[in-house]
Amino acid sequence: MGPELHYQMIINRTAELREEAANHRRARQLLSAKKSRSEGERRRSLFSKTSAA
């Protein structure tokens, strides 16, 4: 395998892994957001009033 081909394979695999990590990160954020809403976590609004989420 030539160095150019090997380098291109590394670039492609890196892009795949980054995309997979981003998808996983979004899924974890979605689950944590759903969990915090279901537990009735209190959040602060823009004007510093607390509201039930």
Backbone hydrogen bonds, N-H to C=O, Kabsch-Sander energy under -0.5 kcal/mol:
donor,donor_aa,acceptor,acceptor_aa,energy
6,H,2,G,-2.4
7,Y,3,P,-2.4
8,Q,4,E,-2.3
9,M,5,L,-2.3
10,I,6,H,-2.1
11,I,7,Y,-2.3
12,N,8,Q,-2.4
13,R,9,M,-2.5
14,T,10,I,-2.4
15,A,11,I,-2.1
16,E,12,N,-2.2
17,L,13,R,-2.5
18,R,14,T,-2.4
19,E,15,A,-2.2
20,E,16,E,-2.4
21,A,17,L,-2.4
22,A,18,R,-2.2
23,N,19,E,-2.2
24,H,20,E,-2.2
25,R,21,A,-2.5
26,R,22,A,-2.3
27,A,23,N,-2.2
28,R,24,H,-2.3
29,Q,25,R,-2.3
30,L,26,R,-2.3
31,L,27,A,-2.3
32,S,28,R,-2.4
33,A,29,Q,-2.2
34,K,30,L,-2.4
35,K,31,L,-2.4
36,S,32,S,-2.4
37,R,33,A,-1.8
38,S,34,K,-2.2
39,E,35,K,-1.7
40,G,37,R,-1.0
41,E,36,S,-2.1
43,R,51,S,-1.7
45,S,49,K,-2.6
48,S,45,S,-1.5
51,S,43,R,-2.3
53,A,41,E,-1.0
